[in-house]
Amino acid sequence: MMPAPQPETSIAAAGSRKLRPWLPDFLIVGAMKCGTSSMRAALRLHPQIFMPDGEIFFFDIDDFQQHPDFFAYDGRRWTLRDFDGELERYLEWYARFFAQARPGQHVGEDSTTYLVSHQAPGRIARLNPDMRIIIMLRDPASRAYSSYWHLVRYGRAVFSFEDMLRLCPEAVVQRSYYKQQIEHYLRHLPRRNLHFVLLEEYVAAPAQVLDGVCRFLGVPAELLPAQTGARHDNRGAAPRWPRLQRLRNHLAWKRESTQFLAHLPDQGGGIRPGYRRSLADRLYTRLNPSIPATEPMRPGTREFLNRLFERENRGLDELIGKDLTRHWYRD
């Protein structure tokens, strides 16, 4: 019997064997709530770029830490995801998202979990050693706080921000440990393959930042429509009554934890996963709608997080070639 292909080589072999024409040549892997949705929306306007709508989570589909909701449990059995063991099926599913790309277009996608996932960098490098990576970052304390409100809105948080930090800190602070995540990428890809964007710089000068991104990808920036980048997609928001939302999250957590299963290849593979909203859901949304403003972070919590992230990301500015103190670690 022939030995089974080893995981280190199987992904490259499968990719080159049958799917090379559509394989992505760039990825946006910025941390959650760092402007990746806005960057994707801007780049999709470029005629020489194709990006599907929504995040795919291909390279870390079996990362239990990042996607516990992908491992369904029916009360008796768990569904085990296995990237290497089911690679052919996952690649065929991945291909669907790029079916509308035209010949000659640069093809990309964005998934915010790729930056923090331990599995993703090596798999990306094996599938395409020349993959270009756009890494979007943001003041780490602000990113953590915005991420918390995202979890509240989507039914994943039942505690206050301070209690989340005490009881399950990994849910909000892990994705702001940028230095260790970028070092992991540099163990698999050369520095020239990485391009860094600070959300603060993108908000202040979108045209200038997009010009740099286009040059990195090898497409002419002048083909982007005027005012591209001024929009803000997936803007942060909070429920009007946060305590009521957290109570609702506590009562409805089981249903909320399964809403993304429809995205997966064995569950239909839809680009926009979700469940059908009941009448009760629609009434609740009218009672407690999301509003643009969020409660300001408590000053003591901000000071603590600034000190924590400045310590954990020490040396990051030299690593990415940017003066982070101009934008980060402020009150």
Contacts in CASP RR format, 6 or more apart in sequence:
PFRMAT RR
TARGET T0000
AUTHOR 0000-0000-0000
METHOD contacts of the structure
MODEL  1
MMPAPQPETSIAAAGSRKLRPWLPDFLIVGAMKCGTSSMRAALRLHPQIF
MPDGEIFFFDIDDFQQHPDFFAYDGRRWTLRDFDGELERYLEWYARFFAQ
ARPGQHVGEDSTTYLVSHQAPGRIARLNPDMRIIIMLRDPASRAYSSYWH
LVRYGRAVFSFEDMLRLCPEAVVQRSYYKQQIEHYLRHLPRRNLHFVLLE
EYVAAPAQVLDGVCRFLGVPAELLPAQTGARHDNRGAAPRWPRLQRLRNH
LAWKRESTQFLAHLPDQGGGIRPGYRRSLADRLYTRLNPSIPATEPMRPG
TREFLNRLFERENRGLDELIGKDLTRHWYRD
5 13 0 8 1.000
7 84 0 8 1.000
7 85 0 8 1.000
8 126 0 8 1.000
9 126 0 8 1.000
10 84 0 8 1.000
10 85 0 8 1.000
10 87 0 8 1.000
11 84 0 8 1.000
11 87 0 8 1.000
11 123 0 8 1.000
11 126 0 8 1.000
11 127 0 8 1.000
12 126 0 8 1.000
12 127 0 8 1.000
14 87 0 8 1.000
14 88 0 8 1.000
14 91 0 8 1.000
15 23 0 8 1.000
15 91 0 8 1.000
15 127 0 8 1.000
18 91 0 8 1.000
19 91 0 8 1.000
19 94 0 8 1.000
19 95 0 8 1.000
22 95 0 8 1.000
22 98 0 8 1.000
22 99 0 8 1.000
22 101 0 8 1.000
22 107 0 8 1.000
23 107 0 8 1.000
23 127 0 8 1.000
23 128 0 8 1.000
24 98 0 8 1.000
24 107 0 8 1.000
24 108 0 8 1.000
24 109 0 8 1.000
24 128 0 8 1.000
24 131 0 8 1.000
25 106 0 8 1.000
25 107 0 8 1.000
25 108 0 8 1.000
25 128 0 8 1.000
25 130 0 8 1.000
25 131 0 8 1.000
25 132 0 8 1.000
26 106 0 8 1.000
26 107 0 8 1.000
26 108 0 8 1.000
26 131 0 8 1.000
26 132 0 8 1.000
26 133 0 8 1.000
26 134 0 8 1.000
26 217 0 8 1.000
27 108 0 8 1.000
27 109 0 8 1.000
27 110 0 8 1.000
27 111 0 8 1.000
27 114 0 8 1.000
27 124 0 8 1.000
27 131 0 8 1.000
27 132 0 8 1.000
27 133 0 8 1.000
27 134 0 8 1.000
28 36 0 8 1.000
28 39 0 8 1.000
28 40 0 8 1.000
28 43 0 8 1.000
28 108 0 8 1.000
28 109 0 8 1.000
28 110 0 8 1.000
28 134 0 8 1.000
28 136 0 8 1.000
29 110 0 8 1.000
29 111 0 8 1.000
29 112 0 8 1.000
29 114 0 8 1.000
29 115 0 8 1.000
29 120 0 8 1.000
29 133 0 8 1.000
29 134 0 8 1.000
29 135 0 8 1.000
29 185 0 8 1.000
30 36 0 8 1.000
30 110 0 8 1.000
30 112 0 8 1.000
30 114 0 8 1.000
30 115 0 8 1.000
30 134 0 8 1.000
30 135 0 8 1.000
30 136 0 8 1.000
30 137 0 8 1.000
31 112 0 8 1.000
31 115 0 8 1.000
31 116 0 8 1.000
31 136 0 8 1.000
31 137 0 8 1.000
31 138 0 8 1.000
31 143 0 8 1.000
31 175 0 8 1.000
31 176 0 8 1.000
31 178 0 8 1.000
31 181 0 8 1.000
32 112 0 8 1.000
32 113 0 8 1.000
32 143 0 8 1.000
32 147 0 8 1.000
32 150 0 8 1.000
32 175 0 8 1.000
33 138 0 8 1.000
33 143 0 8 1.000
33 146 0 8 1.000
33 147 0 8 1.000
33 150 0 8 1.000
33 236 0 8 1.000
34 112 0 8 1.000
34 136 0 8 1.000
34 137 0 8 1.000
34 138 0 8 1.000
34 143 0 8 1.000
34 199 0 8 1.000
35 136 0 8 1.000
35 138 0 8 1.000
35 199 0 8 1.000
35 202 0 8 1.000
35 233 0 8 1.000
35 234 0 8 1.000
36 110 0 8 1.000
36 112 0 8 1.000
36 136 0 8 1.000
37 110 0 8 1.000
37 233 0 8 1.000
37 234 0 8 1.000
38 202 0 8 1.000
38 229 0 8 1.000
38 231 0 8 1.000
38 232 0 8 1.000
38 233 0 8 1.000
38 234 0 8 1.000
39 110 0 8 1.000
39 134 0 8 1.000
39 136 0 8 1.000
39 197 0 8 1.000
39 202 0 8 1.000
39 213 0 8 1.000
40 51 0 8 1.000
40 54 0 8 1.000
40 110 0 8 1.000
40 233 0 8 1.000
41 229 0 8 1.000
41 231 0 8 1.000
41 233 0 8 1.000
42 206 0 8 1.000
42 210 0 8 1.000
42 224 0 8 1.000
42 228 0 8 1.000
42 229 0 8 1.000
42 231 0 8 1.000
43 49 0 8 1.000
43 51 0 8 1.000
43 213 0 8 1.000
44 50 0 8 1.000
44 51 0 8 1.000
44 53 0 8 1.000
45 224 0 8 1.000
45 225 0 8 1.000
45 228 0 8 1.000
46 214 0 8 1.000
46 219 0 8 1.000
46 223 0 8 1.000
46 224 0 8 1.000
47 223 0 8 1.000
48 104 0 8 1.000
48 105 0 8 1.000
48 106 0 8 1.000
48 219 0 8 1.000
48 220 0 8 1.000
48 223 0 8 1.000
49 105 0 8 1.000
49 106 0 8 1.000
49 107 0 8 1.000
49 108 0 8 1.000
49 217 0 8 1.000
49 219 0 8 1.000
50 98 0 8 1.000
50 100 0 8 1.000
50 101 0 8 1.000
50 102 0 8 1.000
50 105 0 8 1.000
50 106 0 8 1.000
50 107 0 8 1.000
50 108 0 8 1.000
51 107 0 8 1.000
51 108 0 8 1.000
51 109 0 8 1.000
51 110 0 8 1.000
52 97 0 8 1.000
52 98 0 8 1.000
52 109 0 8 1.000
52 271 0 8 1.000
53 271 0 8 1.000
53 272 0 8 1.000
54 110 0 8 1.000
54 271 0 8 1.000
54 272 0 8 1.000
55 109 0 8 1.000
55 110 0 8 1.000
55 111 0 8 1.000
55 112 0 8 1.000
55 113 0 8 1.000
56 94 0 8 1.000
56 97 0 8 1.000
56 109 0 8 1.000
56 111 0 8 1.000
57 66 0 8 1.000
57 67 0 8 1.000
57 70 0 8 1.000
57 111 0 8 1.000
57 113 0 8 1.000
57 263 0 8 1.000
58 90 0 8 1.000
58 93 0 8 1.000
58 94 0 8 1.000
58 109 0 8 1.000
58 111 0 8 1.000
59 83 0 8 1.000
59 111 0 8 1.000
59 114 0 8 1.000
59 117 0 8 1.000
59 119 0 8 1.000
59 120 0 8 1.000
59 123 0 8 1.000
59 124 0 8 1.000
59 127 0 8 1.000
60 66 0 8 1.000
60 67 0 8 1.000
60 111 0 8 1.000
60 113 0 8 1.000
60 114 0 8 1.000
60 117 0 8 1.000
60 119 0 8 1.000
60 120 0 8 1.000
60 123 0 8 1.000
61 67 0 8 1.000
61 70 0 8 1.000
61 81 0 8 1.000
61 83 0 8 1.000
61 90 0 8 1.000
61 264 0 8 1.000
62 70 0 8 1.000
62 80 0 8 1.000
62 81 0 8 1.000
62 82 0 8 1.000
62 83 0 8 1.000
62 119 0 8 1.000
63 113 0 8 1.000
63 117 0 8 1.000
63 118 0 8 1.000
63 119 0 8 1.000
63 120 0 8 1.000
64 71 0 8 1.000
64 81 0 8 1.000
65 117 0 8 1.000
66 113 0 8 1.000
66 116 0 8 1.000
66 117 0 8 1.000
67 81 0 8 1.000
67 113 0 8 1.000
68 257 0 8 1.000
69 257 0 8 1.000
69 258 0 8 1.000
69 259 0 8 1.000
69 260 0 8 1.000
69 261 0 8 1.000
70 79 0 8 1.000
70 81 0 8 1.000
70 260 0 8 1.000
70 261 0 8 1.000
70 264 0 8 1.000
71 78 0 8 1.000
71 79 0 8 1.000
71 80 0 8 1.000
71 81 0 8 1.000
72 78 0 8 1.000
72 79 0 8 1.000
72 258 0 8 1.000
72 261 0 8 1.000
73 79 0 8 1.000
79 266 0 8 1.000
83 90 0 8 1.000
83 119 0 8 1.000
83 123 0 8 1.000
89 265 0 8 1.000
90 265 0 8 1.000
92 265 0 8 1.000
93 265 0 8 1.000
93 269 0 8 1.000
96 269 0 8 1.000
97 109 0 8 1.000
97 271 0 8 1.000
98 107 0 8 1.000
98 108 0 8 1.000
98 109 0 8 1.000
101 107 0 8 1.000
106 217 0 8 1.000
106 218 0 8 1.000
106 219 0 8 1.000
112 175 0 8 1.000
113 120 0 8 1.000
114 120 0 8 1.000
114 121 0 8 1.000
114 124 0 8 1.000
115 135 0 8 1.000
115 175 0 8 1.000
115 178 0 8 1.000
115 181 0 8 1.000
115 182 0 8 1.000
115 185 0 8 1.000
116 174 0 8 1.000
116 175 0 8 1.000
116 177 0 8 1.000
116 181 0 8 1.000
118 184 0 8 1.000
121 184 0 8 1.000
121 185 0 8 1.000
121 187 0 8 1.000
121 188 0 8 1.000
121 189 0 8 1.000
122 188 0 8 1.000
124 131 0 8 1.000
124 133 0 8 1.000
124 188 0 8 1.000
124 189 0 8 1.000
125 131 0 8 1.000
125 188 0 8 1.000
125 189 0 8 1.000
129 189 0 8 1.000
130 193 0 8 1.000
131 189 0 8 1.000
131 193 0 8 1.000
132 193 0 8 1.000
132 195 0 8 1.000
132 216 0 8 1.000
132 217 0 8 1.000
133 185 0 8 1.000
133 189 0 8 1.000
133 193 0 8 1.000
133 194 0 8 1.000
133 195 0 8 1.000
134 195 0 8 1.000
134 197 0 8 1.000
134 213 0 8 1.000
134 216 0 8 1.000
135 182 0 8 1.000
135 185 0 8 1.000
135 194 0 8 1.000
135 195 0 8 1.000
135 196 0 8 1.000
135 197 0 8 1.000
135 320 0 8 1.000
136 196 0 8 1.000
136 197 0 8 1.000
136 198 0 8 1.000
136 199 0 8 1.000
136 202 0 8 1.000
137 143 0 8 1.000
137 178 0 8 1.000
137 196 0 8 1.000
137 197 0 8 1.000
137 198 0 8 1.000
137 199 0 8 1.000
137 320 0 8 1.000
138 146 0 8 1.000
138 198 0 8 1.000
138 199 0 8 1.000
138 200 0 8 1.000
139 199 0 8 1.000
139 200 0 8 1.000
139 327 0 8 1.000
139 328 0 8 1.000
139 329 0 8 1.000
139 330 0 8 1.000
140 176 0 8 1.000
140 177 0 8 1.000
140 178 0 8 1.000
140 305 0 8 1.000
140 309 0 8 1.000
140 313 0 8 1.000
140 328 0 8 1.000
141 176 0 8 1.000
141 297 0 8 1.000
141 302 0 8 1.000
141 305 0 8 1.000
141 306 0 8 1.000
141 309 0 8 1.000
141 328 0 8 1.000
141 329 0 8 1.000
143 175 0 8 1.000
143 176 0 8 1.000
144 172 0 8 1.000
144 173 0 8 1.000
144 175 0 8 1.000
144 176 0 8 1.000
144 305 0 8 1.000
145 161 0 8 1.000
145 172 0 8 1.000
145 294 0 8 1.000
145 297 0 8 1.000
146 236 0 8 1.000
146 294 0 8 1.000
147 172 0 8 1.000
147 175 0 8 1.000
148 157 0 8 1.000
148 161 0 8 1.000
148 164 0 8 1.000
148 172 0 8 1.000
149 236 0 8 1.000
149 237 0 8 1.000
149 238 0 8 1.000
149 294 0 8 1.000
150 236 0 8 1.000
151 157 0 8 1.000
151 171 0 8 1.000
151 172 0 8 1.000
152 238 0 8 1.000
152 239 0 8 1.000
152 242 0 8 1.000
152 245 0 8 1.000
152 246 0 8 1.000
152 249 0 8 1.000
153 237 0 8 1.000
153 238 0 8 1.000
153 239 0 8 1.000
153 245 0 8 1.000
153 290 0 8 1.000
154 256 0 8 1.000
155 245 0 8 1.000
155 248 0 8 1.000
155 249 0 8 1.000
155 252 0 8 1.000
155 253 0 8 1.000
155 256 0 8 1.000
156 171 0 8 1.000
156 249 0 8 1.000
156 256 0 8 1.000
156 257 0 8 1.000
157 164 0 8 1.000
157 171 0 8 1.000
157 246 0 8 1.000
157 249 0 8 1.000
158 246 0 8 1.000
158 247 0 8 1.000
158 249 0 8 1.000
158 250 0 8 1.000
158 253 0 8 1.000
159 167 0 8 1.000
159 168 0 8 1.000
159 246 0 8 1.000
160 246 0 8 1.000
161 172 0 8 1.000
161 297 0 8 1.000
161 301 0 8 1.000
162 298 0 8 1.000
162 301 0 8 1.000
164 171 0 8 1.000
164 172 0 8 1.000
165 172 0 8 1.000
165 173 0 8 1.000
165 301 0 8 1.000
173 305 0 8 1.000
173 308 0 8 1.000
173 309 0 8 1.000
176 309 0 8 1.000
176 312 0 8 1.000
176 313 0 8 1.000
177 309 0 8 1.000
177 312 0 8 1.000
177 313 0 8 1.000
178 313 0 8 1.000
178 316 0 8 1.000
179 312 0 8 1.000
179 313 0 8 1.000
179 314 0 8 1.000
179 315 0 8 1.000
179 316 0 8 1.000
179 319 0 8 1.000
180 312 0 8 1.000
182 194 0 8 1.000
182 316 0 8 1.000
182 319 0 8 1.000
182 320 0 8 1.000
183 319 0 8 1.000
185 194 0 8 1.000
186 194 0 8 1.000
195 212 0 8 1.000
195 213 0 8 1.000
195 216 0 8 1.000
196 320 0 8 1.000
196 321 0 8 1.000
196 322 0 8 1.000
197 209 0 8 1.000
197 213 0 8 1.000
198 322 0 8 1.000
198 324 0 8 1.000
198 327 0 8 1.000
200 327 0 8 1.000
200 328 0 8 1.000
201 208 0 8 1.000
201 209 0 8 1.000
201 327 0 8 1.000
202 209 0 8 1.000
202 229 0 8 1.000
206 228 0 8 1.000
206 229 0 8 1.000
206 230 0 8 1.000
207 228 0 8 1.000
207 229 0 8 1.000
210 221 0 8 1.000
210 224 0 8 1.000
210 228 0 8 1.000
210 229 0 8 1.000
211 221 0 8 1.000
212 221 0 8 1.000
214 220 0 8 1.000
214 221 0 8 1.000
214 224 0 8 1.000
215 221 0 8 1.000
235 292 0 8 1.000
236 292 0 8 1.000
236 294 0 8 1.000
237 290 0 8 1.000
237 291 0 8 1.000
237 292 0 8 1.000
237 293 0 8 1.000
237 294 0 8 1.000
238 290 0 8 1.000
238 291 0 8 1.000
238 293 0 8 1.000
238 294 0 8 1.000
238 295 0 8 1.000
239 245 0 8 1.000
239 288 0 8 1.000
239 289 0 8 1.000
239 290 0 8 1.000
239 291 0 8 1.000
240 288 0 8 1.000
240 289 0 8 1.000
240 290 0 8 1.000
240 291 0 8 1.000
241 288 0 8 1.000
242 295 0 8 1.000
244 287 0 8 1.000
244 288 0 8 1.000
245 288 0 8 1.000
248 284 0 8 1.000
248 288 0 8 1.000
249 256 0 8 1.000
255 275 0 8 1.000
258 275 0 8 1.000
259 273 0 8 1.000
259 274 0 8 1.000
259 275 0 8 1.000
260 273 0 8 1.000
260 274 0 8 1.000
261 267 0 8 1.000
261 273 0 8 1.000
262 268 0 8 1.000
262 269 0 8 1.000
262 270 0 8 1.000
262 273 0 8 1.000
262 274 0 8 1.000
262 275 0 8 1.000
263 269 0 8 1.000
263 270 0 8 1.000
263 271 0 8 1.000
263 273 0 8 1.000
263 274 0 8 1.000
277 285 0 8 1.000
297 305 0 8 1.000
299 331 0 8 1.000
302 331 0 8 1.000
303 331 0 8 1.000
306 328 0 8 1.000
306 329 0 8 1.000
306 330 0 8 1.000
306 331 0 8 1.000
309 328 0 8 1.000
309 329 0 8 1.000
310 328 0 8 1.000
310 329 0 8 1.000
313 324 0 8 1.000
316 324 0 8 1.000
317 323 0 8 1.000
317 324 0 8 1.000
317 325 0 8 1.000
END
